[in-house]
Structures are given as C-alpha cells and as structure tokens.
Amino acid sequence: MNMIKVIYSAVLIVCFTYVSILKTGGESSKILIDVGHGQRFWKDPKMMNENDGQLKRVNYMTDELIKTVSKFNGELVYAQNEIAYDDLKQTDVLFIHIPSTQYSKKEVKSIQKYVKKGGSLFLTMDVDYWSSLKQTNVNDILEGFDISYEGKIPDSLSGGYTTKGTITKESLKLSYHGGRIVKGGVPFCYGNQTKAFPFGVYKEVGKGKIVVMGDGMISLYMTTWKDVSNYQCQEFMQSVFKWLLE
C-alpha cells in the first residue's frame, strides 16, 4: 500500500509540474512602448500615414523588436498618452526610447513605483542632437535608482561592445557612435576607444530591473554603420529582454 501511495504521489507531482510548464509557456509578456513623449524614432506604425517617410524605418524596427520579444512570447503595446500606474501593473517591460518632452511628476512616481514593485524598465537616450536633458526629464525617473545621464562621451571612434557577464554571456559587437555618458548601475557597454565612459548599465532594484543606454543605435537595430556591418543588434536585444523578463 505504501508503495502505491508513493507512486501515486510521484504521478501527481509530475502531472502538476507538466501543467505548470504548459501554463508558464502559454503566458504572454507585455512590452509597453512609450510613444507619447515626443519619441524621436519609435512610433506606432498603425498610427502613421502611409506617405510618412519614416514608415519604412519604423516598420523595420518594429519587425525586429517583434522578433526579439517573440522569443519570450511577447506582445507589443503602445502608450500614446500619459503613463499611468494601472497600465504599468499589467506590463512586463516599459520601453522608453529617446523621448523629447517632459514626464509629469505623477508619471515619474508611477514609473519608479512600478520598478520598485518588480517591473522592468529599458530606457535609452542619445546625444543632444536628438534630445537634450532640458527637453526631457528622464533623470527625474532615474534619480530614485542612483543612475543618471550626463554629457556626450568624448569618443571619436565608432563601434562598441558588451562585456561578458550577467546580461550578455559573451562579448557582443555593438553599433555605437558618440553616445551619452551613463553614471551609476553596473556598466556593461563600452565604445571601442575607451572604457572610461560606459554607455550602457543595468541594475536590480529589489525584484525590479533596469537597463539604461546612452546610445540609441543598437536598439534601432542598426546592424551597419560607416562601412562596418554585422553589428549584433538582435543578439543584444534578446539578451537584454531575456534578463528583464526573467
């Protein structure tokens, strides 16, 4: 009788584990893309005019990001207006890429609360040519996590790389040109010229996670730049989202 109970219990455990795996595998990851703060590149392609000269580029980036998140059963959702905490609660990753307008105090607090309660944030800025720190107050968001954007990295060389570690398990070749200094966090992205000024960092905030980039090329999936090709954009983005969604 005891042997029968042991076998029965083992079967139940296996069945429960199998059901749990199926359930986990069927759950989708929601990626909320902010397009409501004057984003310089990212837009919702469904909201664009067919004659818009940027549509081809936006479609390309969107298709590439879909490839990235599909590895994790992800779906893209767009935030057209003010970012509310109730929306963030339903989100797995908040994706903010080179905004050019201000976030309200309520939005700043909502994003900080979201991360502190276990949410993930992917935030990218670039040099002043695209958006300045006076135009957008992204540093207000990052202030609660001891990370900040500063001035332009004084590099003259193009191209960068990641270090082998938590995010990327091997060094990846990155498209990069004259990014913005990122202070704080754990550095993992550098230009080829110097390691003095990292342009990509990450940080765990309790159960929450942040990746902050000071150059937008890699997350625009620019695999070729100035006669150099084979930059590993897709590999980088998959590594980042894997970590953010774990």
LINHUHU-V291839 format. One line per field, one symbol per residue. ss: DSSP state (a for helix, b for strand, c for the rest). phi: phi as a letter, one per 20 degrees, with the letter a starting at -180 (. if undefined). A space follows every 10 residues. Layout:
ss=???
phi=???
This chain:
ss=caaaaaaaaa aaaaaaaaaa aaaaaaccbb bbbbcccccc ccccaaaccc ccccaaaaaa aaaaaaaaaa cccbbbbbbc ccccaaaacc ccbbbbbccc ccccaaaaaa aaaaaacccb bbbbcccccc cccccccaaa aaaaaccbbb bbcccccbbb bbcccccccc ccbbbbbccb bbbccbbbbb bccccccccb bbbbbccbbb bbbccccaaa ccccbccbcc ccaaaaaaaa aaaaac
phi=.fffffffff ffffffffff fffffefede deefcdcmgf cfbegfeeff effeffffff ffffffgfff fclececdde cfedfffffe decedcclfc ceefgffgff fffgffeofc cdcccbfgge aefefcefff ffgfclcbec fffeedeenb bdefrfedfb fdedfabled fddnmdfbcc ffebefcfdb ccaecmeecc ccddbeffee leecblmdcm feffffffff fgffef
